[in-house]
């Protein structure tokens, strides 16, 4: 095993329900557990698989909620069960990442960890691994590294990293500022300037450096996580976790740590171009997965089986998700999303796929939690 492999710990965040992928993605079976990769692998399994040249299964940790811990363990049989870190309730990404960092630091105080979302698709696994290795160089030097994605279009759905000059002799660039999701005109100016990267929410750092920065900016969160980590693996683990976890601030790691660290000159980035996609909605999924000659994408078994799940005639640019066992047939339509599940059917124009989460909000208002 190479030097990089011996030091890198992988942390995968498996939280959130993916409301824009309703009714496929539900609170009880969120999107990261679904095979939306074009293969039999779930998004979670694909995330762990792409770390296989960077680390070993005993150095991969998954932070997930109580409801999904068993399913996560089942899907990741090669990973030790104790490496599934279970949050009693969602507290956003900072608490999840800090818990993993503190648990890893107990085992190896100078470890380098990479933090990754469980629901991203990446086309070029080799290039992804190479970018991580370049980030490790900056992390060794004490920088909090974030992976920046070279923008391919003026995207308003992502945050951006404003880059400065190179840091030392390595491949890292200084991150001057984290920018919120911009308007279209601002996004266009970012892309034209060449000084901005998409913020993909993937990080690489030394655990001691991250925990020190957390203590500087978020002392309450750092103290709480430190108490939990001290009890980890001991008889009182559940008791301490149950007592302290609900008191932790609910805040993302970008707001809590990275923005302030960037202002202090402590954040670096390495640009990546490895076919990254965050599979936010059905339209995006349709763009990523292989389409038939008419531009239709069938997510799942489709027509490969002896009994077809989908029958299309004179249809174009559809994204069809058959999930009920019923046949889904469509004729004379185009640019639609059609999702069929056991208890709910969704039909909407592809261009409005981002808005599906509003239907989930509406169901909440109606008190129809069984559908969520």
C-alpha positions in Angstrom: 0.0 0.0 0.0 1.4 3.4 -1.0 2.2 6.3 1.3 -1.0 8.1 0.4 -3.0 5.0 1.3 -1.4 4.6 4.6 -2.4 8.0 5.8 -5.8 8.8 4.2 -9.0 8.1 6.0 -12.2 8.3 4.0 -15.3 9.8 5.6 -18.6 9.5 3.7 -21.6 11.6 4.8 -24.8 9.7 4.2 -27.6 12.1 5.4 -30.4 14.0 3.8 -33.3 12.5 1.9 -33.0 14.1 -1.5 -36.5 15.6 -1.7 -36.0 16.7 -5.3 -35.9 12.9 -6.2 -39.3 12.2 -4.6 -41.2 9.9 -4.8 -38.2 7.6 -5.4 -36.2 9.0 -2.6 -38.0 8.9 0.8 -37.0 9.5 4.4 -36.9 5.7 4.9 -35.0 5.0 1.8 -33.0 8.1 0.7 -31.3 8.6 -2.6 -27.8 7.4 -1.5 -29.2 3.9 -1.0 -30.6 3.7 -4.6 -28.8 2.4 -7.6 -28.8 5.6 -9.7 -25.4 5.1 -11.1 -26.3 3.3 -14.3 -25.0 0.1 -12.7 -26.3 -2.2 -9.8 -24.2 -0.1 -7.3 -26.0 2.4 -5.1 -24.7 6.0 -5.0 -23.2 5.1 -1.5 -21.5 2.0 -2.8 -20.1 3.9 -5.8 -18.7 6.6 -3.4 -16.9 4.0 -1.3 -15.7 2.1 -4.4 -14.0 5.1 -5.8 -11.8 5.4 -2.7 -10.4 1.9 -3.1 -7.0 3.0 -4.5 -6.7 5.7 -1.8 -7.4 3.8 1.4 -8.6 0.5 2.8 -12.1 -0.5 4.0 -11.0 -0.4 7.7 -10.1 3.3 7.2 -13.5 4.3 5.7 -16.1 5.8 8.0 -19.8 6.5 7.1 -21.8 9.1 9.2 -25.5 8.4 8.9 -28.8 8.6 10.8 -30.3 6.0 13.1 -32.9 5.0 10.4 -30.3 4.1 7.8 -27.4 2.6 9.8 -28.5 -1.0 9.2 -29.0 -0.5 5.4 -25.6 1.3 5.2 -23.9 -1.7 7.0 -25.6 -4.1 4.6 -24.6 -2.3 1.5 -20.9 -1.9 2.7 -20.2 -5.4 3.9 -16.4 -5.0 3.6 -16.3 -2.1 6.0 -16.1 -2.8 9.8 -19.6 -2.3 11.4 -18.1 0.0 14.1 -17.0 2.4 11.2 -20.7 3.4 10.8 -21.0 6.4 13.0 -24.6 6.9 13.9 -26.0 10.4 14.5 -29.0 10.4 16.9 -30.6 13.3 14.8 -29.5 15.4 11.8 -27.3 18.4 12.9 -26.0 19.3 9.4 -22.5 18.6 8.0 -20.3 20.3 10.6 -21.2 18.1 13.5 -21.1 15.0 11.3 -17.6 15.8 9.9 -16.3 16.9 13.3 -17.5 13.6 14.9 -15.6 11.6 12.3 -12.5 13.8 12.6 -12.5 13.4 16.4 -13.0 9.6 16.3 -10.2 9.3 13.7 -7.9 11.6 15.7 -8.2 9.2 18.7 -6.9 6.4 16.5 -4.3 8.5 14.6 -3.8 12.1 15.8 -2.0 13.2 12.6 -4.3 11.4 10.2 -5.3 13.0 6.9 -9.0 12.6 6.2 -11.1 13.2 3.1 -14.8 14.0 3.5 -17.2 13.1 0.6 -20.9 13.3 0.0 -22.6 9.9 -0.5 -24.8 11.0 -3.4 -22.4 12.4 -6.1 -21.6 10.7 -9.4 -18.1 10.9 -10.7 -17.3 9.7 -14.2 -13.4 9.5 -14.1 -12.4 7.6 -11.0 -8.7 7.7 -11.9 -8.6 11.5 -12.2 -10.6 11.8 -9.0 -8.0 9.8 -7.1 -5.2 11.8 -8.6 -6.9 15.1 -7.5 -7.3 13.7 -4.0 -3.5 12.8 -3.9 -2.7 16.4 -5.0 -5.0 17.7 -2.2 -3.2 15.4 0.3 0.1 17.4 -0.5 -1.6 20.6 0.6 -3.2 19.0 3.6 0.2 17.7 4.9 1.4 21.3 4.8 -1.5 22.2 7.2 -4.0 23.7 4.7 -7.7 22.8 4.9 -8.1 21.6 1.3 -11.3 21.7 -0.7 -11.8 20.1 -4.1 -12.8 22.7 -6.6 -14.6 21.7 -9.8 -13.7 23.5 -13.0 -17.0 25.0 -14.1 -18.5 23.9 -17.4 -21.3 26.4 -17.5 -22.7 29.4 -15.4 -24.5 27.2 -12.9 -26.7 29.1 -10.3 -27.3 26.0 -8.2 -23.8 25.7 -6.8 -21.6 27.7 -4.5 -18.2 28.9 -5.8 -14.6 29.2 -4.6 -12.8 32.4 -5.4 -9.2 31.4 -6.1 -6.0 33.4 -5.5 -2.4 32.4 -6.4 -0.6 29.2 -5.8 0.5 28.1 -2.3 4.2 27.3 -2.2 5.5 24.9 -4.9 2.6 22.5 -4.8 -0.5 22.2 -6.9 -2.7 24.0 -4.4 -4.3 27.4 -5.0 -5.3 29.7 -2.2 -9.0 30.0 -1.6 -9.8 33.7 -1.0 -13.5 33.4 -0.4 -16.5 31.1 -0.5 -19.2 32.6 -2.6 -23.0 31.8 -2.2 -25.1 30.5 -5.0 -25.0 33.4 -7.5 -27.5 34.9 -10.0 -27.1 33.8 -13.6 -25.2 37.1 -14.6 -22.8 36.8 -11.6 -22.2 33.1 -12.4 -21.4 34.0 -16.0 -18.9 36.6 -14.9 -17.3 34.0 -12.5 -16.9 31.4 -15.3 -15.5 34.0 -17.7 -12.9 35.3 -15.2 -11.4 31.8 -14.8 -10.7 32.5 -11.1 -13.7 30.6 -9.7 -14.4 26.9 -9.2 -17.5 25.1 -8.1 -17.6 24.2 -4.5 -18.3 20.4 -4.5 -18.3 20.0 -0.7 -15.4 17.6 -0.7 -12.6 18.2 1.7 -9.1 16.9 2.6 -7.2 17.9 5.7 -5.2 16.8 8.7 -7.6 16.0 11.5 -5.6 18.0 14.1 -5.6 21.1 11.9 -9.4 20.8 11.3 -10.2 20.2 15.0 -8.0 23.2 16.0 -9.8 25.5 13.5 -13.1 24.1 14.7 -12.1 25.0 18.3 -11.1 28.5 17.2 -14.4 29.3 15.4 -17.0 27.0 17.0 -15.8 26.4 20.6 -19.2 25.0 21.7 -19.4 22.5 18.9 -15.7 21.5 19.3 -16.1 21.0 23.1 -19.2 18.8 22.6 -17.7 16.6 19.9 -14.6 16.2 22.1 -16.7 14.9 24.9 -18.5 12.5 22.6 -15.2 11.3 21.1 -13.7 10.7 24.6 -16.5 8.2 25.3 -16.5 6.6 21.9 -16.2 2.8 22.1 -16.7 2.9 25.9 -19.7 1.7 27.9 -21.0 5.3 28.2 -20.8 6.1 24.5 -24.6 6.1 23.9 -25.4 8.0 27.1 -22.9 10.8 26.3 -23.9 10.9 22.6 -27.6 11.2 23.6 -26.9 14.0 26.1 -24.4 16.1 24.1 -25.6 15.6 20.4 -28.9 17.6 20.7 -26.9 20.6 22.1 -24.6 20.9 19.1 -25.3 23.8 16.7 -27.0 22.8 13.4 -24.7 24.4 10.9 -22.9 23.4 7.7 -19.1 23.0 7.7 -18.8 25.7 5.0 -20.5 28.4 7.3 -19.0 27.0 10.5 -15.4 26.6 9.6 -14.4 27.0 5.9 -15.5 30.6 5.3 -13.7 31.9 8.4 -10.6 29.7 7.6 -10.5 31.1 4.1 -10.5 34.7 5.4 -7.6 33.7 7.6 -5.7 32.3 4.6 -5.9 28.7 5.7 -7.8 27.1 2.8 -6.4 25.7 -0.4 -8.0 24.0 -3.4 -6.9 21.8 -6.2 -9.0 22.1 -9.4 -10.6 18.9 -10.6 -12.2 17.9 -13.8 -13.4 14.4 -13.3 -17.0 14.4 -14.5 -18.6 15.5 -11.2 -22.4 15.6 -10.8 -24.4 16.0 -7.7 -27.5 14.1 -9.0 -29.8 16.8 -7.5 -32.9 16.0 -9.5 -34.4 13.7 -12.2 -33.5 16.0 -15.1 -29.8 15.9 -14.0 -30.0 12.1 -13.7 -31.3 12.0 -17.2 -28.3 14.0 -18.4 -25.8 11.7 -16.7 -27.2 8.3 -17.5 -27.1 6.6 -20.9 -30.1 7.5 -23.2 -31.6 5.7 -26.1 -31.5 7.2 -29.6 -34.6 9.3 -28.9 -33.0 10.7 -25.7 -35.0 8.7 -23.3 -33.4 7.5 -20.1 -34.9 4.6 -18.1 -33.5 4.4 -14.5 -33.4 0.9 -13.3 -34.1 -2.4 -15.0 -36.1 -0.9 -17.9 -36.5 -3.2 -20.9 -33.6 -5.6 -20.3 -35.8 -8.1 -18.5 -38.1 -10.6 -20.2 -41.1 -8.6 -18.9 -40.6 -5.0 -19.9 -41.0 -2.4 -17.2 -41.2 0.5 -19.7 -42.9 0.7 -23.1 -42.3 3.9 -25.1 -43.7 4.9 -28.5 -43.0 8.1 -30.3 -41.5 9.6 -27.1 -38.5 11.8 -26.7 -36.2 13.0 -23.9 -38.1 11.2 -21.1 -36.7 10.2 -17.8 -38.6 7.2 -16.6 -38.2 5.5 -13.3 -40.3 2.3 -13.0 -40.4 1.2 -9.4 -43.7 -0.4 -8.8 -43.6 -3.6 -10.7 -46.3 -2.2 -13.1 -45.6 -1.5 -16.7 -45.1 2.2 -17.4 -46.2 3.1 -21.0 -45.9 6.5 -22.6 -46.8 7.7 -26.1 -46.5 10.9 -28.0 -44.9 12.9 -25.2 -41.5 14.6 -24.7 -39.3 16.2 -22.1 -41.1 14.7 -19.1 -40.1 13.0 -15.9 -42.3 9.9 -15.1 -41.6 8.2 -11.7 -43.8 5.2 -10.7 -43.5 3.8 -7.1 -45.8 1.5 -5.1 -47.8 4.4 -3.5 -47.1 7.5 -5.6 -46.7 8.6 -9.3 -44.9 11.7 -10.3 -45.2 13.4 -13.8 -43.6 16.7 -14.5 -41.7 18.6 -17.2 -38.0 18.0 -17.1 -37.3 21.7 -16.9 -39.3 21.9 -13.6 -37.5 18.9 -12.0 -35.9 21.2 -9.4 -39.3 22.1 -8.1 -40.3 18.6 -7.0 -39.2 19.4 -3.4 -42.2 21.9 -3.3 -44.5 18.9 -3.6 -42.8 17.3 -0.6 -43.3 20.6 1.3 -46.9 20.5 0.4 -47.3 17.0 1.6 -45.8 18.1 4.9 -48.3 20.9 5.2 -51.1 18.5 4.6 -49.7 16.2 7.3 -49.3 13.4 4.7 -46.0 12.1 6.2 -46.6 8.5 5.0 -45.7 9.7 1.5 -42.5 11.4 2.6 
